[in-house]
Amino acid sequence: MKKLGFLSVFFIATLSVTLLLAGCGGGEEACVNRASEGVVYNFDQDFSETVELRVWTDDEDYFLAIKEAFEDQNPDITLNFTEVGNVDTRQRLELYSGSSQAADVVLYPHDHIGAALQSGLLASIEGTFAEDLRTKMIDSAWQTASACYDFSNNEIEDCDDPASQGTLFGAPLIGESVALFYNKALLEELTGSSTPPERFEDILAQAQEPAMAAHLDGNPIIGLDVGNAYDMQFLATSFGFELFGAEGLDATASNLGSQEMIDALTFFNQEVRPALGNLQAADLSGDANRTLFEEGKIPYIIDGPWSISRYENAEVDYGVDVIPSIRGEQPTSFSGVIMASVYRQSPNPDAAFRLLEFMTSVDGLEILYEQKGVLPALKDVSVVPGVADDENLAGISAQLNFSQPMPIIPEMGFFWSNAGSMYTNAWNGIVSPAEAAETAEDGFTAQSGIGN
């Protein structure tokens, strides 16, 4: 009988725990499974409810640092990580939209906002949080994340009031631009000066100097990802090219076939390519160039803050400065902003916005700088310890003064592939600069439907 009594007690205890695990109550209360709502039960904390947020970004170390600090302050929220490249976030969110596999918080480049809004993917940022972001972030950063928007039709529309700030859909995190990276020690050894020339043409001329030519041994003097339209924008703007007009908002004016672009491509093929040893575009990929630079085989590279940690780990004695003038004109690069947004159909928007607020706080941006060595998109970077004294980020910041935000209109997606092929074909001499520009213009028009 004693044995039977023990079994009975054990059965009752087991049943009670099972009911608790299932979320079932007594009487007429139904069993509820709340996993689909992003709610889990933390049995280490007296069966407390914990909201679970999915975060998509491309850097696990950064995520883990954010997770530790955020969960310490918010024990009722658990963060889960999925590695998704920032440039792939929008398309992946479109694919999973409406399912339980969609992220709650995503990181992505600001120029994806136009297409993301067309797909109804982003929640608006309202109230005091929006005002805080507008106050402390670089104006161009939050402005590119804002739009007058028709929520019923998921369409960006013209603002009735030209002075309207629009609705904010993204929280700026990182300010980015390519700039000139240079190897101080190598330049001192080969040219007698540890600083680069102020003219791009003088960099090209250095390739012919005996000491430099011997060191290069067939490698380019400067790493240029010549098929990358983002990187090569500086060259086009030096000749007056304006993508989508002066404000970057005129979808009918890609200007890919303009005389300004043809002039840029002519300089590209006839002067830059010979100075880089007439190498093919395939030999000048971004990663190949970075490897040459970190190994000390080339003295210059056009690169961005995303490579800073790589060069520091390689112990390169390098500096960062504005891109030198071309034909007497200061090149204007694309500037980009990495944004964080809340998915519009997140089942836990309150928790998701709490995470966004932490990521853009001084504590969150300090973690960002410590983990990634990048430039926070702040008006006053001195509030983040260490940033103001970072000489290399100062070079990126200086170039941002000569940069334009990538346009956010949806037609931007048709620019990338057509412009990339244009640069590659013009560089390799497959067609003339004029033919490359005309083909790119025609391709953009056909794909976008503009003018049809």
Sequence and secondary structure as in RCSB ss.txt:
>XXXX:A:sequence
MKKLGFLSVFFIATLSVTLLLAGCGGGEEACVNRASEGVVYNFDQDFSETVELRVWTDDEDYFLAIKEAFEDQNP
DITLNFTEVGNVDTRQRLELYSGSSQAADVVLYPHDHIGAALQSGLLASIEGTFAEDLRTKMIDSAWQTASACYD
FSNNEIEDCDDPASQGTLFGAPLIGESVALFYNKALLEELTGSSTPPERFEDILAQAQEPAMAAHLDGNPIIGLD
VGNAYDMQFLATSFGFELFGAEGLDATASNLGSQEMIDALTFFNQEVRPALGNLQAADLSGDANRTLFEEGKIPY
IIDGPWSISRYENAEVDYGVDVIPSIRGEQPTSFSGVIMASVYRQSPNPDAAFRLLEFMTSVDGLEILYEQKGVL
PALKDVSVVPGVADDENLAGISAQLNFSQPMPIIPEMGFFWSNAGSMYTNAWNGIVSPAEAAETAEDGFTAQSGI
GN
>XXXX:A:secstr
 HHHHHHHHHHHHHHHHHHHHHT  STT      GGGTEEEEGGGTTEEEEEEEEEES HHHHHHHHHHHHHH T
TEEEEEEE  GGGHHHHHHHHTTSTTS SEEEEEGGGHHHHHHTT B  B HHHHHHHHHHB HHHHHHTEE EE
TTTTEE   SSTT   EE  EEEEEEE EEEEEHHHHHHHHS SS  SBHHHHHHHTTSHHHHHHHTTS SEE  
TT HHHHHHHHHTTT  TTTTTT  TT   TTSHHHHHHHHHIIIIIHHHTTT  GGGG HHHHHHHHHTTS SE
EEE GGGHHHHHHTT  EEEE   BBTTB   EEEEEEEEEEBTT S HHHHHHHHHHHTSHHHHHHHHHHH  E
E BS GGGSTTTTT HHHHHHHHHHTTEEE   STTHHHHHHHHHHHHHHHHHTSS HHHHHHHHHHHHHHHH T
T 
